[in-house]
Amino acid sequence: MGFVWIGYQYDGSVPFWRAIRDDKLRIIAAITPNSDLGDSWEHADNPQYPEKYSALGIRLGVNYTVYAMTH
């Protein structure tokens, strides 16, 4: 029996993101419901976790951090 990851990407929910903006329309909070963004960071070093999800999740996390530190 193979290893199976069960998460939001397999339950039929569509992942999306929302943002909370300030008066100047700058993003002050990013919200990613129905996604496995946290799992992509947690399992990045696990060879059985799909690499494409880990790579995308890490890129998003770096982008969020850089944006937060520069705006």
PDB file of N, CA, C and O in Angstrom:
ATOM      1  N   MET A   1       0.844  -1.176   0.000  1.00  0.00           N
ATOM      2  CA  MET A   1       0.000   0.000   0.000  1.00  0.00           C
ATOM      3  C   MET A   1       0.892   1.243   0.000  1.00  0.00           C
ATOM      4  O   MET A   1       1.803   1.347   0.822  1.00  0.00           O
ATOM      5  N   GLY A   2       0.641   2.184  -0.911  1.00  0.00           N
ATOM      6  CA  GLY A   2       1.436   3.398  -1.033  1.00  0.00           C
ATOM      7  C   GLY A   2       1.041   4.443  -0.006  1.00  0.00           C
ATOM      8  O   GLY A   2       0.010   4.335   0.658  1.00  0.00           O
ATOM      9  N   PHE A   3       1.862   5.425   0.102  1.00  0.00           N
ATOM     10  CA  PHE A   3       1.644   6.540   1.013  1.00  0.00           C
ATOM     11  C   PHE A   3       0.669   7.512   0.363  1.00  0.00           C
ATOM     12  O   PHE A   3       0.866   7.901  -0.788  1.00  0.00           O
ATOM     13  N   VAL A   4      -0.380   7.914   1.079  1.00  0.00           N
ATOM     14  CA  VAL A   4      -1.393   8.811   0.516  1.00  0.00           C
ATOM     15  C   VAL A   4      -1.499  10.058   1.378  1.00  0.00           C
ATOM     16  O   VAL A   4      -1.689   9.961   2.590  1.00  0.00           O
ATOM     17  N   TRP A   5      -1.378  11.222   0.766  1.00  0.00           N
ATOM     18  CA  TRP A   5      -1.579  12.497   1.465  1.00  0.00           C
ATOM     19  C   TRP A   5      -3.025  12.894   1.309  1.00  0.00           C
ATOM     20  O   TRP A   5      -3.535  12.964   0.191  1.00  0.00           O
ATOM     21  N   ILE A   6      -3.685  13.153   2.406  1.00  0.00           N
ATOM     22  CA  ILE A   6      -5.067  13.618   2.366  1.00  0.00           C
ATOM     23  C   ILE A   6      -5.070  15.067   2.826  1.00  0.00           C
ATOM     24  O   ILE A   6      -4.635  15.373   3.936  1.00  0.00           O
ATOM     25  N   GLY A   7      -5.551  15.935   1.993  1.00  0.00           N
ATOM     26  CA  GLY A   7      -5.576  17.344   2.327  1.00  0.00           C
ATOM     27  C   GLY A   7      -6.603  18.066   1.490  1.00  0.00           C
ATOM     28  O   GLY A   7      -7.357  17.443   0.741  1.00  0.00           O
ATOM     29  N   TYR A   8      -6.634  19.342   1.612  1.00  0.00           N
ATOM     30  CA  TYR A   8      -7.652  20.115   0.924  1.00  0.00           C
ATOM     31  C   TYR A   8      -7.574  20.003  -0.584  1.00  0.00           C
ATOM     32  O   TYR A   8      -8.600  20.114  -1.254  1.00  0.00           O
ATOM     33  N   GLN A   9      -6.397  19.786  -1.138  1.00  0.00           N
ATOM     34  CA  GLN A   9      -6.312  19.708  -2.586  1.00  0.00           C
ATOM     35  C   GLN A   9      -7.027  18.481  -3.145  1.00  0.00           C
ATOM     36  O   GLN A   9      -7.219  18.384  -4.357  1.00  0.00           O
ATOM     37  N   TYR A  10      -7.417  17.555  -2.298  1.00  0.00           N
ATOM     38  CA  TYR A  10      -8.087  16.341  -2.765  1.00  0.00           C
ATOM     39  C   TYR A  10      -9.562  16.270  -2.392  1.00  0.00           C
ATOM     40  O   TYR A  10     -10.228  15.300  -2.754  1.00  0.00           O
ATOM     41  N   ASP A  11     -10.099  17.263  -1.679  1.00  0.00           N
ATOM     42  CA  ASP A  11     -11.476  17.127  -1.204  1.00  0.00           C
ATOM     43  C   ASP A  11     -12.499  17.863  -2.056  1.00  0.00           C
ATOM     44  O   ASP A  11     -13.674  17.907  -1.689  1.00  0.00           O
ATOM     45  N   GLY A  12     -12.094  18.442  -3.178  1.00  0.00           N
ATOM     46  CA  GLY A  12     -13.027  19.123  -4.055  1.00  0.00           C
ATOM     47  C   GLY A  12     -13.171  20.607  -3.771  1.00  0.00           C
ATOM     48  O   GLY A  12     -13.789  21.315  -4.566  1.00  0.00           O
ATOM     49  N   SER A  13     -12.625  21.107  -2.671  1.00  0.00           N
ATOM     50  CA  SER A  13     -12.671  22.534  -2.384  1.00  0.00           C
ATOM     51  C   SER A  13     -11.680  23.262  -3.278  1.00  0.00           C
ATOM     52  O   SER A  13     -10.597  22.759  -3.578  1.00  0.00           O
ATOM     53  N   VAL A  14     -12.070  24.444  -3.692  1.00  0.00           N
ATOM     54  CA  VAL A  14     -11.199  25.237  -4.543  1.00  0.00           C
ATOM     55  C   VAL A  14     -10.383  26.187  -3.668  1.00  0.00           C
ATOM     56  O   VAL A  14     -10.960  27.010  -2.958  1.00  0.00           O
ATOM     57  N   PRO A  15      -9.055  26.089  -3.704  1.00  0.00           N
ATOM     58  CA  PRO A  15      -8.241  27.018  -2.915  1.00  0.00           C
ATOM     59  C   PRO A  15      -8.315  28.418  -3.512  1.00  0.00           C
ATOM     60  O   PRO A  15      -8.417  28.584  -4.728  1.00  0.00           O
ATOM     61  N   PHE A  16      -8.263  29.406  -2.655  1.00  0.00           N
ATOM     62  CA  PHE A  16      -8.275  30.791  -3.101  1.00  0.00           C
ATOM     63  C   PHE A  16      -7.605  31.641  -2.041  1.00  0.00           C
ATOM     64  O   PHE A  16      -7.255  31.130  -0.978  1.00  0.00           O
ATOM     65  N   TRP A  17      -7.421  32.916  -2.301  1.00  0.00           N
ATOM     66  CA  TRP A  17      -6.839  33.796  -1.293  1.00  0.00           C
ATOM     67  C   TRP A  17      -7.613  35.095  -1.264  1.00  0.00           C
ATOM     68  O   TRP A  17      -8.210  35.515  -2.255  1.00  0.00           O
ATOM     69  N   ARG A  18      -7.587  35.710  -0.117  1.00  0.00           N
ATOM     70  CA  ARG A  18      -8.221  37.008   0.111  1.00  0.00           C
ATOM     71  C   ARG A  18      -7.203  37.896   0.816  1.00  0.00           C
ATOM     72  O   ARG A  18      -6.214  37.415   1.369  1.00  0.00           O
ATOM     73  N   ALA A  19      -7.461  39.191   0.786  1.00  0.00           N
ATOM     74  CA  ALA A  19      -6.565  40.128   1.450  1.00  0.00           C
ATOM     75  C   ALA A  19      -7.375  41.167   2.207  1.00  0.00           C
ATOM     76  O   ALA A  19      -8.474  41.541   1.797  1.00  0.00           O
ATOM     77  N   ILE A  20      -6.818  41.621   3.308  1.00  0.00           N
ATOM     78  CA  ILE A  20      -7.365  42.765   4.041  1.00  0.00           C
ATOM     79  C   ILE A  20      -6.449  43.936   3.708  1.00  0.00           C
ATOM     80  O   ILE A  20      -5.226  43.835   3.813  1.00  0.00           O
ATOM     81  N   ARG A  21      -7.064  45.060   3.301  1.00  0.00           N
ATOM     82  CA  ARG A  21      -6.284  46.214   2.864  1.00  0.00           C
ATOM     83  C   ARG A  21      -6.515  47.401   3.787  1.00  0.00           C
ATOM     84  O   ARG A  21      -7.551  47.510   4.443  1.00  0.00           O
ATOM     85  N   ASP A  22      -5.537  48.278   3.820  1.00  0.00           N
ATOM     86  CA  ASP A  22      -5.686  49.499   4.608  1.00  0.00           C
ATOM     87  C   ASP A  22      -6.320  50.588   3.735  1.00  0.00           C
ATOM     88  O   ASP A  22      -6.761  50.307   2.621  1.00  0.00           O
ATOM     89  N   ASP A  23      -6.368  51.819   4.233  1.00  0.00           N
ATOM     90  CA  ASP A  23      -7.006  52.923   3.513  1.00  0.00           C
ATOM     91  C   ASP A  23      -6.305  53.271   2.198  1.00  0.00           C
ATOM     92  O   ASP A  23      -6.920  53.830   1.291  1.00  0.00           O
ATOM     93  N   LYS A  24      -5.033  52.943   2.103  1.00  0.00           N
ATOM     94  CA  LYS A  24      -4.275  53.199   0.873  1.00  0.00           C
ATOM     95  C   LYS A  24      -4.241  51.971  -0.043  1.00  0.00           C
ATOM     96  O   LYS A  24      -3.473  51.922  -1.004  1.00  0.00           O
ATOM     97  N   LEU A  25      -5.077  50.988   0.268  1.00  0.00           N
ATOM     98  CA  LEU A  25      -5.214  49.741  -0.497  1.00  0.00           C
ATOM     99  C   LEU A  25      -3.968  48.859  -0.459  1.00  0.00           C
ATOM    100  O   LEU A  25      -3.787  48.007  -1.329  1.00  0.00           O
ATOM    101  N   ARG A  26      -3.110  49.055   0.538  1.00  0.00           N
ATOM    102  CA  ARG A  26      -1.970  48.169   0.739  1.00  0.00           C
ATOM    103  C   ARG A  26      -2.442  46.930   1.488  1.00  0.00           C
ATOM    104  O   ARG A  26      -3.274  47.027   2.390  1.00  0.00           O
ATOM    105  N   ILE A  27      -1.924  45.790   1.128  1.00  0.00           N
ATOM    106  CA  ILE A  27      -2.308  44.534   1.785  1.00  0.00           C
ATOM    107  C   ILE A  27      -1.690  44.505   3.173  1.00  0.00           C
ATOM    108  O   ILE A  27      -0.479  44.664   3.328  1.00  0.00           O
ATOM    109  N   ILE A  28      -2.544  44.296   4.195  1.00  0.00           N
ATOM    110  CA  ILE A  28      -2.037  44.185   5.564  1.00  0.00           C
ATOM    111  C   ILE A  28      -2.208  42.773   6.117  1.00  0.00           C
ATOM    112  O   ILE A  28      -1.611  42.431   7.138  1.00  0.00           O
ATOM    113  N   ALA A  29      -3.015  41.956   5.455  1.00  0.00           N
ATOM    114  CA  ALA A  29      -3.158  40.550   5.854  1.00  0.00           C
ATOM    115  C   ALA A  29      -3.556  39.734   4.626  1.00  0.00           C
ATOM    116  O   ALA A  29      -4.446  40.133   3.875  1.00  0.00           O
ATOM    117  N   ALA A  30      -2.904  38.605   4.426  1.00  0.00           N
ATOM    118  CA  ALA A  30      -3.231  37.682   3.343  1.00  0.00           C
ATOM    119  C   ALA A  30      -3.839  36.433   3.962  1.00  0.00           C
ATOM    120  O   ALA A  30      -3.318  35.901   4.943  1.00  0.00           O
ATOM    121  N   ILE A  31      -4.940  35.967   3.388  1.00  0.00           N
ATOM    122  CA  ILE A  31      -5.673  34.819   3.925  1.00  0.00           C
ATOM    123  C   ILE A  31      -5.753  33.759   2.825  1.00  0.00           C
ATOM    124  O   ILE A  31      -6.140  34.059   1.695  1.00  0.00           O
ATOM    125  N   THR A  32      -5.384  32.520   3.159  1.00  0.00           N
ATOM    126  CA  THR A  32      -5.376  31.451   2.161  1.00  0.00           C
ATOM    127  C   THR A  32      -6.205  30.250   2.641  1.00  0.00           C
ATOM    128  O   THR A  32      -5.642  29.211   2.984  1.00  0.00           O
ATOM    129  N   PRO A  33      -7.543  30.386   2.667  1.00  0.00           N
ATOM    130  CA  PRO A  33      -8.348  29.232   3.079  1.00  0.00           C
ATOM    131  C   PRO A  33      -8.370  28.154   1.990  1.00  0.00           C
ATOM    132  O   PRO A  33      -8.075  28.425   0.825  1.00  0.00           O
ATOM    133  N   ASN A  34      -8.717  26.952   2.383  1.00  0.00           N
ATOM    134  CA  ASN A  34      -8.799  25.810   1.474  1.00  0.00           C
ATOM    135  C   ASN A  34      -7.482  25.534   0.768  1.00  0.00           C
ATOM    136  O   ASN A  34      -7.472  25.121  -0.391  1.00  0.00           O
ATOM    137  N   SER A  35      -6.382  25.758   1.454  1.00  0.00           N
ATOM    138  CA  SER A  35      -5.083  25.443   0.862  1.00  0.00           C
ATOM    139  C   SER A  35      -4.241  24.698   1.890  1.00  0.00           C
ATOM    140  O   SER A  35      -4.530  24.718   3.087  1.00  0.00           O
ATOM    141  N   ASP A  36      -3.220  24.056   1.410  1.00  0.00           N
ATOM    142  CA  ASP A  36      -2.303  23.331   2.282  1.00  0.00           C
ATOM    143  C   ASP A  36      -0.977  24.060   2.384  1.00  0.00           C
ATOM    144  O   ASP A  36       0.081  23.431   2.375  1.00  0.00           O
ATOM    145  N   LEU A  37      -1.023  25.380   2.480  1.00  0.00           N
ATOM    146  CA  LEU A  37       0.197  26.167   2.527  1.00  0.00           C
ATOM    147  C   LEU A  37       1.077  25.760   3.703  1.00  0.00           C
ATOM    148  O   LEU A  37       2.288  25.609   3.537  1.00  0.00           O
ATOM    149  N   GLY A  38       0.504  25.583   4.868  1.00  0.00           N
ATOM    150  CA  GLY A  38       1.273  25.153   6.041  1.00  0.00           C
ATOM    151  C   GLY A  38       1.857  23.771   5.868  1.00  0.00           C
ATOM    152  O   GLY A  38       2.991  23.525   6.278  1.00  0.00           O
ATOM    153  N   ASP A  39       1.110  22.867   5.274  1.00  0.00           N
ATOM    154  CA  ASP A  39       1.623  21.514   5.033  1.00  0.00           C
ATOM    155  C   ASP A  39       2.803  21.543   4.072  1.00  0.00           C
ATOM    156  O   ASP A  39       3.740  20.756   4.211  1.00  0.00           O
ATOM    157  N   SER A  40       2.759  22.454   3.093  1.00  0.00           N
ATOM    158  CA  SER A  40       3.864  22.494   2.138  1.00  0.00           C
ATOM    159  C   SER A  40       5.165  22.884   2.826  1.00  0.00           C
ATOM    160  O   SER A  40       6.232  22.438   2.405  1.00  0.00           O
ATOM    161  N   TRP A  41       5.107  23.692   3.858  1.00  0.00           N
ATOM    162  CA  TRP A  41       6.309  24.056   4.616  1.00  0.00           C
ATOM    163  C   TRP A  41       6.706  22.910   5.538  1.00  0.00           C
ATOM    164  O   TRP A  41       7.880  22.551   5.632  1.00  0.00           O
ATOM    165  N   GLU A  42       5.723  22.345   6.212  1.00  0.00           N
ATOM    166  CA  GLU A  42       5.990  21.300   7.209  1.00  0.00           C
ATOM    167  C   GLU A  42       6.602  20.050   6.589  1.00  0.00           C
ATOM    168  O   GLU A  42       7.477  19.423   7.185  1.00  0.00           O
ATOM    169  N   HIS A  43       6.148  19.692   5.406  1.00  0.00           N
ATOM    170  CA  HIS A  43       6.566  18.431   4.791  1.00  0.00           C
ATOM    171  C   HIS A  43       7.537  18.625   3.636  1.00  0.00           C
ATOM    172  O   HIS A  43       7.716  17.713   2.829  1.00  0.00           O
ATOM    173  N   ALA A  44       8.165  19.788   3.538  1.00  0.00           N
ATOM    174  CA  ALA A  44       9.065  20.071   2.407  1.00  0.00           C
ATOM    175  C   ALA A  44      10.222  19.086   2.319  1.00  0.00           C
ATOM    176  O   ALA A  44      10.698  18.799   1.220  1.00  0.00           O
ATOM    177  N   ASP A  45      10.683  18.564   3.446  1.00  0.00           N
ATOM    178  CA  ASP A  45      11.815  17.631   3.419  1.00  0.00           C
ATOM    179  C   ASP A  45      11.395  16.169   3.341  1.00  0.00           C
ATOM    180  O   ASP A  45      12.242  15.278   3.395  1.00  0.00           O
ATOM    181  N   ASN A  46      10.099  15.915   3.216  1.00  0.00           N
ATOM    182  CA  ASN A  46       9.599  14.548   3.111  1.00  0.00           C
ATOM    183  C   ASN A  46       9.543  14.161   1.629  1.00  0.00           C
ATOM    184  O   ASN A  46       8.807  14.788   0.867  1.00  0.00           O
ATOM    185  N   PRO A  47      10.298  13.147   1.204  1.00  0.00           N
ATOM    186  CA  PRO A  47      10.332  12.790  -0.217  1.00  0.00           C
ATOM    187  C   PRO A  47       8.998  12.270  -0.756  1.00  0.00           C
ATOM    188  O   PRO A  47       8.811  12.210  -1.971  1.00  0.00           O
ATOM    189  N   GLN A  48       8.073  11.895   0.123  1.00  0.00           N
ATOM    190  CA  GLN A  48       6.780  11.402  -0.341  1.00  0.00           C
ATOM    191  C   GLN A  48       5.757  12.523  -0.557  1.00  0.00           C
ATOM    192  O   GLN A  48       4.702  12.288  -1.146  1.00  0.00           O
ATOM    193  N   TYR A  49       6.057  13.723  -0.092  1.00  0.00           N
ATOM    194  CA  TYR A  49       5.165  14.858  -0.309  1.00  0.00           C
ATOM    195  C   TYR A  49       5.469  15.456  -1.683  1.00  0.00           C
ATOM    196  O   TYR A  49       6.639  15.618  -2.027  1.00  0.00           O
ATOM    197  N   PRO A  50       4.450  15.786  -2.475  1.00  0.00           N
ATOM    198  CA  PRO A  50       4.699  16.297  -3.830  1.00  0.00           C
ATOM    199  C   PRO A  50       5.559  17.561  -3.828  1.00  0.00           C
ATOM    200  O   PRO A  50       5.210  18.553  -3.187  1.00  0.00           O
ATOM    201  N   GLU A  51       6.663  17.523  -4.535  1.00  0.00           N
ATOM    202  CA  GLU A  51       7.616  18.639  -4.568  1.00  0.00           C
ATOM    203  C   GLU A  51       6.989  19.904  -5.131  1.00  0.00           C
ATOM    204  O   GLU A  51       7.333  21.004  -4.696  1.00  0.00           O
ATOM    205  N   LYS A  52       6.074  19.773  -6.092  1.00  0.00           N
ATOM    206  CA  LYS A  52       5.507  20.983  -6.694  1.00  0.00           C
ATOM    207  C   LYS A  52       4.708  21.792  -5.670  1.00  0.00           C
ATOM    208  O   LYS A  52       4.660  23.019  -5.761  1.00  0.00           O
ATOM    209  N   TYR A  53       4.076  21.120  -4.691  1.00  0.00           N
ATOM    210  CA  TYR A  53       3.344  21.840  -3.650  1.00  0.00           C
ATOM    211  C   TYR A  53       4.302  22.488  -2.649  1.00  0.00           C
ATOM    212  O   TYR A  53       4.064  23.604  -2.186  1.00  0.00           O
ATOM    213  N   SER A  54       5.379  21.785  -2.321  1.00  0.00           N
ATOM    214  CA  SER A  54       6.370  22.355  -1.403  1.00  0.00           C
ATOM    215  C   SER A  54       7.039  23.580  -2.013  1.00  0.00           C
ATOM    216  O   SER A  54       7.181  24.608  -1.352  1.00  0.00           O
ATOM    217  N   ALA A  55       7.442  23.471  -3.256  1.00  0.00           N
ATOM    218  CA  ALA A  55       8.126  24.579  -3.914  1.00  0.00           C
ATOM    219  C   ALA A  55       7.218  25.803  -4.010  1.00  0.00           C
ATOM    220  O   ALA A  55       7.652  26.921  -3.734  1.00  0.00           O
ATOM    221  N   LEU A  56       5.973  25.599  -4.395  1.00  0.00           N
ATOM    222  CA  LEU A  56       5.043  26.720  -4.500  1.00  0.00           C
ATOM    223  C   LEU A  56       4.769  27.334  -3.131  1.00  0.00           C
ATOM    224  O   LEU A  56       4.748  28.558  -2.996  1.00  0.00           O
ATOM    225  N   GLY A  57       4.562  26.508  -2.130  1.00  0.00           N
ATOM    226  CA  GLY A  57       4.296  27.007  -0.782  1.00  0.00           C
ATOM    227  C   GLY A  57       5.449  27.804  -0.209  1.00  0.00           C
ATOM    228  O   GLY A  57       5.241  28.824   0.447  1.00  0.00           O
ATOM    229  N   ILE A  58       6.667  27.342  -0.456  1.00  0.00           N
ATOM    230  CA  ILE A  58       7.840  28.067   0.032  1.00  0.00           C
ATOM    231  C   ILE A  58       7.991  29.394  -0.702  1.00  0.00           C
ATOM    232  O   ILE A  58       8.320  30.406  -0.085  1.00  0.00           O
ATOM    233  N   ARG A  59       7.754  29.400  -2.019  1.00  0.00           N
ATOM    234  CA  ARG A  59       7.823  30.662  -2.771  1.00  0.00           C
ATOM    235  C   ARG A  59       6.789  31.661  -2.263  1.00  0.00           C
ATOM    236  O   ARG A  59       7.094  32.845  -2.119  1.00  0.00           O
ATOM    237  N   LEU A  60       5.570  31.197  -1.990  1.00  0.00           N
ATOM    238  CA  LEU A  60       4.541  32.088  -1.455  1.00  0.00           C
ATOM    239  C   LEU A  60       4.940  32.632  -0.092  1.00  0.00           C
ATOM    240  O   LEU A  60       4.760  33.819   0.177  1.00  0.00           O
ATOM    241  N   GLY A  61       5.476  31.783   0.766  1.00  0.00           N
ATOM    242  CA  GLY A  61       5.904  32.219   2.093  1.00  0.00           C
ATOM    243  C   GLY A  61       7.011  33.262   2.023  1.00  0.00           C
ATOM    244  O   GLY A  61       6.995  34.237   2.774  1.00  0.00           O
ATOM    245  N   VAL A  62       7.968  33.062   1.129  1.00  0.00           N
ATOM    246  CA  VAL A  62       9.043  34.045   0.957  1.00  0.00           C
ATOM    247  C   VAL A  62       8.470  35.350   0.420  1.00  0.00           C
ATOM    248  O   VAL A  62       8.856  36.425   0.879  1.00  0.00           O
ATOM    249  N   ASN A  63       7.566  35.276  -0.534  1.00  0.00           N
ATOM    250  CA  ASN A  63       6.952  36.488  -1.071  1.00  0.00           C
ATOM    251  C   ASN A  63       6.188  37.238   0.008  1.00  0.00           C
ATOM    252  O   ASN A  63       6.286  38.462   0.092  1.00  0.00           O
ATOM    253  N   TYR A  64       5.424  36.525   0.838  1.00  0.00           N
ATOM    254  CA  TYR A  64       4.688  37.181   1.935  1.00  0.00           C
ATOM    255  C   TYR A  64       5.657  37.884   2.882  1.00  0.00           C
ATOM    256  O   TYR A  64       5.412  39.014   3.305  1.00  0.00           O
ATOM    257  N   THR A  65       6.751  37.214   3.208  1.00  0.00           N
ATOM    258  CA  THR A  65       7.726  37.793   4.137  1.00  0.00           C
ATOM    259  C   THR A  65       8.397  39.030   3.559  1.00  0.00           C
ATOM    260  O   THR A  65       8.508  40.053   4.234  1.00  0.00           O
ATOM    261  N   VAL A  66       8.838  38.940   2.327  1.00  0.00           N
ATOM    262  CA  VAL A  66       9.489  40.089   1.687  1.00  0.00           C
ATOM    263  C   VAL A  66       8.516  41.253   1.577  1.00  0.00           C
ATOM    264  O   VAL A  66       8.887  42.395   1.851  1.00  0.00           O
ATOM    265  N   TYR A  67       7.284  40.983   1.182  1.00  0.00           N
ATOM    266  CA  TYR A  67       6.279  42.045   1.080  1.00  0.00           C
ATOM    267  C   TYR A  67       6.056  42.699   2.447  1.00  0.00           C
ATOM    268  O   TYR A  67       6.007  43.925   2.553  1.00  0.00           O
ATOM    269  N   ALA A  68       5.922  41.881   3.480  1.00  0.00           N
ATOM    270  CA  ALA A  68       5.677  42.415   4.821  1.00  0.00           C
ATOM    271  C   ALA A  68       6.829  43.274   5.308  1.00  0.00           C
ATOM    272  O   ALA A  68       6.608  44.250   6.024  1.00  0.00           O
ATOM    273  N   MET A  69       8.047  42.933   4.935  1.00  0.00           N
ATOM    274  CA  MET A  69       9.195  43.674   5.413  1.00  0.00           C
ATOM    275  C   MET A  69       9.516  44.920   4.585  1.00  0.00           C
ATOM    276  O   MET A  69      10.320  45.752   5.007  1.00  0.00           O
ATOM    277  N   THR A  70       8.897  45.055   3.417  1.00  0.00           N
ATOM    278  CA  THR A  70       9.198  46.184   2.539  1.00  0.00           C
ATOM    279  C   THR A  70       8.044  47.145   2.357  1.00  0.00           C
ATOM    280  O   THR A  70       8.202  48.166   1.688  1.00  0.00           O
ATOM    281  N   HIS A  71       6.899  46.855   2.925  1.00  0.00           N
ATOM    282  CA  HIS A  71       5.746  47.747   2.757  1.00  0.00           C
ATOM    283  C   HIS A  71       5.262  48.258   4.093  1.00  0.00           C
ATOM    284  O   HIS A  71       4.299  49.022   4.150  1.00  0.00           O
TER     285      HIS A  71
END
